[in-house]
Amino acid sequence: MTTLTSHLNNLAPRDDLLAAFAAFDETDDGTVDVSLLKDALAGMGMSGDDVDRATKAFSSRKGLGQGGTEKFRYKEFVDMIAGKPLEGSH
């Protein structure tokens, strides 16, 4: 998480990060396909292991059965690194 946060915090403010992730958000639901994210971050020099560790807390499977797609909840992630409390937390 620290690795991904440091890479992204150095790049852009919150609104720019949201816009960058939204470009990959095909369903406009605040998520992106983890495989697309992995490819993009690998292009920035992050290893697959670093990406896996960084995205784990904000990833979940969408779809039926084993054929579902792993999604990264980027809106929650950006809110967390920007210091905004997550919904439902106190």
N, C-alpha and C positions, 0 to 999 in steps of 0.2 A: 504494500500500500504506500509506504513511504517513497519508494522508487517512482511509482506512477505519479504520485502527487507532486514530487519535486520536478519531474519532467514537465507536467502540465502547468504548474504554478509559474514556472519560468517563462512560459509561452504567452499567456494571455489572461485577461481578467475574466470573471465569471460569465458575463454575457457572451464573450467571444468563445469560451469553451463550450457553452450550451449550443451556440450556433454551429460550431465545428462538429459536435456529436450529432446534432439534428440533421446534418447533411447525410448521415448514414442511417437515419431513423426512417425506414421505409413505411412504417405503419403509424408514425406520429404518436407513439404511445410512451415516449420517454425511454425507449430501449434501443439498443443496437445489437446486431448479431455479433457474438463474441469472436467468431472467426474473422470477421471484417476488422474488428478492433485489434485483434492480434496481428494481423497483417500490417495495419497502419502503424502500430507501435513498434513492430519489428523494423519497419522502415526508418524509425527514429532512433534505432540502435538498442532497443530493449530486447532482452532474451525472452524466449518463450516461457521459461520458468518464472522470470520476473513478472511477466504479464499475467500468468496463471495465478500467482500469489496475490497480485494487486487487484485482480478483478473478482476473486473468489467471493468476497463478502457482498458484492453487488450483482452477482450473477444468479440466474435461475433458468430452469428449463421451461420453454413455452411450447405447447402443442401436445398432441396425443401420444402416449406411449413412448417408446424409445426413439421414435422418429422425430421427436420435438427438437427445436432449435434452442441452443443455449443463448440467453440474452443478457446483456449488461445494462443495468438500470442507471443510465448516465445522469439523469436529473438528480437522483438521490446522491450519487457520488459527487457531483459538482457542488451541490448544496453542502455536503459534508466538508469538502476541502475549502469551501468559501466561508465556513463557520456558521452556516445556517442550521438551526436544529432540525433534525429529521422529524417528519410527521409521526405522531404517536410517542415521541420521546419527551421526557420531562427535564 
